[in-house]
Amino acid sequence: MLTNKGKYGLKAMVHLAGLESGAIAQVTEIAETNSISKKFLDHILTELKHAGLVYSKKGRGGGYALTRPANEIRVGAIIRVLDGPLAPISCASVTAFRPCTDCNDLSACAVRLVMIEARNAVADLLDNRTLAELRAQANPRELADMYHI
């Protein structure tokens, strides 16, 4: 399940994806526009900065921006930074696998097998969706521009 930290982080990243090239958004602006506590958003943006997804500029006129184009940032990567592995249980995780203490046979555990399917379905969707696509969904004009031939 997506936590508020993950949800607000995605909202902030979608906000940053809408900036003009070279522009920077102040935390207050992002927080007010997206109804996020500024203090909580500061924490979220710090995590995204440490993960290399955003950069900050200090001082007057400072703020945050994406480190690379929105079409190169996967939604799954953002969620993993903020909420951890996508798997519903640790024994189904690719990045944080840990066997259950009550399981005798990992390869025959029905719960694990269905949770692996769930993880794969979620990862397939989120790892194949870019931040630019999320931004475009929120703005139909941007969506039309993305797929215009």
PAZAPA-4460 file (N, C-alpha, C; in steps of 0.05 Angstrom, whole numbers, plus 32768, in hexadecimal, padded with zeros to 4 digits):
% residues 149
    n_x    n_y    n_z   ca_x   ca_y   ca_z    c_x    c_y    c_z   seq   type   mol
   8011   7FE9   8000   8000   8000   8000   8012   8019   8000     1      M     A
   800A   802C   7FF1   8019   8045   7FEF   8014   8056   8008     2      L     A
   802A   805F   8014   8027   8070   802C   8022   808D   8024     3      T     A
   801C   809D   8037   8019   80BA   8031   8033   80C5   8028     4      N     A
   804A   80BC   8033   8064   80C5   802A   8068   80BF   800C     5      K     A
   8061   80A7   8004   8063   80A0   7FE8   8050   80B0   7FD6     6      G     A
   8038   80B4   7FDF   8024   80C3   7FD0   802C   80E0   7FCD     7      K     A
   8035   80EC   7FE3   803D   8108   7FE2   8057   810C   7FD2     8      Y     A
   8068   80F8   7FD4   8081   80F9   7FC4   807B   80F8   7FA6     9      G     A
   8068   80E7   7F9F   8060   80E6   7F83   8053   8100   7F7A    10      L     A
   8042   810C   7F8B   8036   8126   7F84   804B   813B   7F81    11      K     A
   805F   813C   7F92   8074   8150   7F90   8084   814B   7F77    12      A     A
   808A   8133   7F70   8099   812D   7F58   8089   8134   7F3F    13      M     A
   8070   812F   7F3F   805F   8137   7F28   805F   8156   7F26    14      V     A
   805E   8163   7F3C   8060   8181   7F3C   807A   818A   7F2F    15      H     A
   8090   817E   7F38   80AA   8185   7F2D   80AC   817E   7F0F    16      L     A
   809F   8169   7F07   809F   8161   7EEB   8091   8176   7ED9    17      A     A
   8080   8186   7EE5   8072   819B   7ED6   8081   81B5   7ED3    18      G     A
   8098   81B7   7EDF   80A8   81D0   7EDD   80B5   81D2   7EC2    19      L     A
   80B8   81EB   7EBA   80C7   81F1   7EA2   80E4   81E8   7EA6    20      E     A
   80F2   81E2   7E91   810E   81DA   7E93   811E   81F0   7EA0    21      S     A
   812E   81E8   7EB5   813F   81FB   7EC3   8131   8209   7EDA    22      G     A
   8116   8205   7EDD   8108   8212   7EF3   810A   8202   7F0C    23      A     A
   8106   820F   7F22   8108   8203   7F3D   80EE   820A   7F4C    24      I     A
   80E4   81F7   7F5C   80CC   81FC   7F6C   80D3   81FD   7F89    25      A     A
   80C9   8211   7F97   80CD   8213   7FB4   80BB   81FF   7FC2    26      Q     A
   80C5   81F5   7FD9   80B6   81E2   7FE9   809A   81EC   7FF0    27      V     A
   8098   8205   7FF8   807F   8211   7FFF   806B   820F   7FE8    28      T     A
   8074   8215   7FD0   8063   8214   7FB9   8059   81F8   7FB4    29      E     A
   806B   81E5   7FB5   8063   81C9   7FB0   804F   81C0   7FC6    30      I     A
   8055   81C6   7FDF   8044   81BE   7FF5   8028   81CA   7FF3    31      A     A
   8027   81E4   7FED   800D   81F1   7FEB   7FFC   81E7   7FD4    32      E     A
   8009   81E4   7FBD   7FFC   81DB   7FA5   7FF0   81BF   7FA8    33      T     A
   7FFE   81AE   7FB7   7FF7   8192   7FB9   7FEB   818A   7FD5    34      N     A
   7FE6   819E   7FE5   7FDA   8199   8000   7FEB   8186   8011    35      S     A
   8005   818B   8012   8017   817B   8021   8024   818C   8037    36      I     A
   8027   8181   804F   8035   818F   8064   8051   8196   805B    37      S     A
   8059   81AF   805F   8074   81B7   8056   808A   81A7   8065    38      K     A
   8086   81A3   807F   8099   8194   808E   809C   8178   8084    39      K     A
   8086   816B   807E   8087   8150   8074   8093   814F   8058    40      F     A
   808D   8163   8048   8098   8165   802D   80B6   8169   802D    41      L     A
   80C0   8179   8040   80DD   817D   8043   80EB   8162   8047    42      D     A
   80DF   8152   8058   80EA   8137   805E   80EA   8126   8044    43      H     A
   80D4   8126   8036   80D0   8116   801E   80E5   811F   8009    44      I     A
   80E7   8139   8004   80F9   8143   7FF0   8116   813D   7FF7    45      L     A
   811D   813D   8011   8138   8135   8019   813E   8118   8011    46      T     A
   812B   8107   8016   812E   80EB   800E   8132   80E8   7FEF    47      E     A
   8121   80F7   7FE1   8123   80F6   7FC3   813E   8101   7FBA    48      L     A
   8148   8115   7FC8   8162   8121   7FC1   8178   810D   7FC6    49      K     A
   8177   8100   7FDD   818C   80EC   7FE4   818C   80D5   7FCF    50      H     A
   8174   80CF   7FC4   8172   80BA   7FB0   817A   80C3   7F94    51      A     A
   8180   80DD   7F91   8188   80E7   7F77   8172   80ED   7F64    52      G     A
   8159   80F0   7F6E   8143   80F5   7F5C   813D   8113   7F59    53      L     A
   8144   8123   7F6E   8141   8140   7F6D   815A   814D   7F77    54      V     A
   815E   8166   7F70   8174   8175   7F7C   8168   818F   7F87    55      Y     A
   8177   819B   7F99   816E   81B3   7FA6   8182   81CA   7FA1    56      S     A
   8177   81E1   7FA1   8188   81F9   7F9F   8181   820A   7FB8    57      K     A
   8195   8211   7FC7   8191   8220   7FE0   8191   823E   7FDB    58      K     A
   8186   824C   7FEE   8187   8269   7FED   8170   8275   7FDE    59      G     A
   8172   828F   7FDA   815D   829E   7FCD   8158   8293   7FB1    60      R     A
   813F   828E   7FAB   8137   8282   7F91   813D   8264   7F90    61      G     A
   8142   8259   7FA7   8148   823C   7FA8   812F   822B   7FA8    62      G     A
   8134   8211   7FA7   811E   81FF   7FA7   8127   81E4   7F9D    63      G     A
   8114   81D5   7F90   811A   81BA   7F86   8113   81B8   7F69    64      Y     A
   8121   81A5   7F5C   811B   819D   7F41   8124   8180   7F3C    65      A     A
   811A   8174   7F27   8122   8159   7F20   813F   8158   7F17    66      L     A
   814D   8142   7F1C   8168   813F   7F14   816B   8137   7EF7    67      T     A
   8155   812C   7EEC   8155   8124   7ED0   8139   8126   7EC5    68      R     A
   8136   8124   7EAB   811B   8127   7E9F   8106   8114   7EAB    69      P     A
   80EE   811E   7EAD   80D8   810E   7EB9   80D3   80F4   7EAA    70      A     A
   80D9   80F3   7E90   80D5   80DA   7E81   80EA   80C5   7E86    71      N     A
   80FE   80CC   7E97   8113   80B9   7E9E   8110   80AF   7EBB    72      E     A
   80FC   80B9   7EC9   80F8   80B2   7EE5   80DF   80A0   7EE7    73      I     A
   80E3   8088   7EF1   80CE   8074   7EF4   80BF   8077   7F0E    74      R     A
   80A5   8074   7F0D   8094   8076   7F25   809D   8062   7F3A    75      V     A
   80A4   804A   7F32   80AD   8035   7F44   80C5   803D   7F54    76      G     A
   80D7   804C   7F47   80F0   8055   7F55   80E9   8069   7F6B    77      A     A
   80D6   807A   7F66   80CE   808E   7F7A   80C2   8080   7F92    78      I     A
   80B0   806E   7F8C   80A2   8060   7FA2   80B5   804F   7FB3    79      I     A
   80C8   8042   7FA6   80DC   8032   7FB5   80ED   8044   7FC7    80      R     A
   80F4   805C   7FBE   8104   806E   7FCE   80F4   8076   7FE7    81      V     A
   80DB   807C   7FE4   80CB   8086   7FFA   80BD   8071   800B    82      L     A
   80B5   805B   7FFF   80A5   8047   800D   80B3   802C   800F    83      D     A
   80C9   8029   8002   80D7   800F   8003   80CE   7FFC   7FED    84      G     A
   80D3   7FE3   7FF1   80CD   7FCF   7FDC   80AF   7FCE   7FD5    85      P     A
   80A9   7FC6   7FBC   808E   7FC5   7FB3   807F   7FAB   7FBC    86      L     A
   808E   7F97   7FC4   8083   7F7D   7FCC   8072   7F81   7FE5    87      A     A
   805B   7F73   7FE6   804A   7F75   7FFE   8056   7F67   8016    88      P     A
   8067   7F53   8012   8074   7F45   8028   8092   7F41   8021    89      I     A
   80A2   7F40   8035   80BF   7F3F   8030   80C9   7F27   8020    90      S     A
   80BC   7F10   8023   80C5   7EF8   8014   80BF   7EF9   7FF7    91      C     A
   80AF   7F0E   7FEE   80A9   7F11   7FD2   80B9   7F29   7FC6    92      A     A
   80CA   7F35   7FD6   80D9   7F4D   7FCD   80F1   7F45   7FBD    93      S     A
   80F7   7F55   7FA8   810F   7F52   7F99   8126   7F61   7FA6    94      V     A
   8120   7F79   7FAF   8135   7F8A   7FBA   813A   7F87   7FD8    95      T     A
   8127   7F7C   7FE7   812A   7F79   8004   8120   7F5D   800D    96      A     A
   8127   7F49   7FFE   811E   7F2E   8004   8127   7F25   8020    97      F     A
   8114   7F1A   802F   8119   7F0E   8049   8105   7EF8   804C    98      R     A
   810D   7EDF   8050   80FA   7EC9   8053   80EA   7ECB   806D    99      P     A
   80D2   7EC2   806B   80C1   7EC1   8083   80CB   7EAC   8096   100      C     A
   80C8   7EB1   80B0   80D2   7E9D   80C3   80BF   7E85   80C5   101      T     A
   80A6   7E88   80BD   8093   7E72   80BF   8090   7E62   80A6   102      D     A
   80A1   7E66   8092   809E   7E59   8078   80B3   7E42   8076   103      C     A
   80AA   7E2A   8070   80BC   7E14   806E   80C7   7E10   8051   104      N     A
   80B7   7E19   803D   80C0   7E15   8021   80B8   7E2D   8011   105      D     A
   80CB   7E3F   800B   80C5   7E57   7FFC   80B9   7E52   7FE1   106      L     A
   80C2   7E3D   7FD4   80B9   7E37   7FB8   809C   7E2C   7FB8   107      S     A
   8091   7E23   7FCE   8077   7E18   7FCF   8063   7E28   7FDF   108      A     A
   806B   7E3F   7FE9   805A   7E4F   7FFA   8046   7E5F   7FE8   109      C     A
   802D   7E58   7FEB   8018   7E64   7FDA   8016   7E82   7FDF   110      A     A
   8019   7E8A   7FF8   8017   7EA7   7FFE   802E   7EB6   7FF0   111      V     A
   8046   7EAC   7FF2   805D   7EB9   7FE6   8059   7EBA   7FC8   112      R     A
   8050   7EA4   7FBC   804D   7EA3   7F9F   8039   7EB8   7F94   113      L     A
   8023   7EBB   7FA2   800F   7ECF   7F99   801A   7EEC   7F9F   114      V     A
   8029   7EEF   7FB4   8034   7F0A   7FBA   804A   7F11   7FA6   115      M     A
   8058   7EFD   7F9B   806B   7F02   7F86   805C   7F0C   7F6D   116      I     A
   8046   7EFF   7F67   8036   7F08   7F50   802C   7F25   7F54   117      E     A
   8023   7F2B   7F6C   801A   7F46   7F72   8031   7F5A   7F6F   118      A     A
   8048   7F53   7F7A   8060   7F65   7F78   8067   7F69   7F5A   119      R     A
   8067   7F54   7F4B   806E   7F56   7F2F   805A   7F67   7F1F   120      N     A
   8040   7F65   7F25   802C   7F75   7F18   8030   7F93   7F1F   121      A     A
   8034   7F98   7F38   8038   7FB4   7F41   8051   7FBF   7F35   122      V     A
   8067   7FB0   7F37   8081   7FBA   7F2C   807F   7FBE   7F0E   123      A     A
   8071   7FAC   7F00   806F   7FAF   7EE3   8061   7FC9   7EDC   124      D     A
   804C   7FD0   7EEA   803F   7FE9   7EE5   8050   8001   7EED   125      L     A
   805A   8002   7F05   8068   8019   7F0F   8083   801E   7F03   126      L     A
   8090   8008   7EFB   80AB   800B   7EEF   80A9   8011   7ED1   127      D     A
   8091   8010   7EC6   808E   8016   7EAA   807E   8030   7EA6   128      N     A
   807A   803F   7EBB   806C   8058   7EBA   8080   806E   7EC3   129      R     A
   8083   8083   7EB3   8095   8098   7EB9   8087   80AF   7EC7   130      T     A
   8097   80C0   7ED4   808D   80D8   7EE1   8080   80EA   7ECC   131      L     A
   808B   80EB   7EB4   807F   80FB   7E9F   8063   80F2   7E98   132      A     A
   805F   80D7   7E98   8044   80CD   7E92   8030   80D4   7EA8   133      E     A
   8039   80D3   7EC1   8028   80DB   7ED7   8020   80F8   7ED4   134      L     A
   8034   8109   7ECE   802F   8125   7ECB   801B   812A   7EB4   135      R     A
   801E   811B   7E9E   800C   811E   7E87   7FF0   8115   7E8D   136      A     A
   7FED   8101   7E9E   7FD2   80F8   7EA6   7FC3   810E   7EB5   137      Q     A
   7FD2   811E   7EC4   7FC5   8133   7ED3   7FBF   814B   7EC1   138      A     A
   7FCB   814C   7EAA   7FC7   8162   7E97   7FC3   8157   7E7B   139      N     A
   7FAA   8154   7E72   7FA5   8147   7E58   7FB3   8154   7E41   140      P     A
   7FB9   816E   7E42   7FC8   817B   7E2D   7FE4   8170   7E2B   141      R     A
   7FF1   816B   7E42   800B   815F   7E42   800B   8143   7E37   142      E     A
   7FF5   8134   7E3D   7FF2   8119   7E33   7FF1   8119   7E15   143      L     A
   7FE1   812B   7E0A   7FDF   812D   7DED   7FFA   8134   7DE0   144      A     A
   8009   8145   7DED   8023   814D   7DE2   8036   8135   7DE3   145      D     A
   8035   8124   7DF7   8047   810E   7DFA   8043   80FA   7DE3   146      M     A
   802B   80F6   7DDA   8025   80E1   7DC7   801F   80EC   7DAB   147      Y     A
   8023   8105   7DA7   801E   8111   7D8D   8033   8108   7D79   148      H     A
   802A   8100   7D62   803D   80F7   7D4D   803B   8109   7D35   149      I     A
***
